[in-house]
Amino acid sequence: MPSRCRFVAWIIAVTGLALLAACKSPQDLPNAQIPNTVDTVTLYAIGGTPVGTPSAYSLYGPAIVYTDQNVLFDFAFNIDPQSVLLPSGVFPGLQKNSGLQKSTASSFDALTEAPTGGYFGDRPLAIEVGTLVLLRSATQLCPNGAKLSLYGKLHVLAIDLSARTVQFEIVVDQNCGYLSLAPGLPTQ
């Protein structure tokens, strides 16, 4: 085979392997490395609180976000006039694929697996003490080459209208593409 043909054949083979690797399914997830843990977080309302108070949360990290310093978050908190969580898609110019949904589970501990559908990212979610919320992050590039989301759950513990804060317990599965919401190392 002439050298030009061998070179073209080599390019086609390499391109084919690259495409095959990029098309891996979510079922090809690497083994989970990060155990799920429960954290307690306090956020301040976006409006009516001093600049420099944390008002948002990113599932990636996970991290409390100061919206005056960073616009990469999955949801924010506000009171206007009722307490709401605001997915990032509510804000013009921010990413639209983070999502929230209320859960009908009997308890925070009963939420052990995140659904992959049913999330909305374009409107506020009203909350009160006791509300259980399922969370989906913006999509991200995972170690296996797939673009997937992180999933989590939160339980509203307290809302202080005078301080304009919300306190919640939260679990975020940091293993890209995994759906487990139970404490410990995820298996699914």
Disulfide bonds with the S-S distance in Angstrom:
Cys142-Cys176 1.67
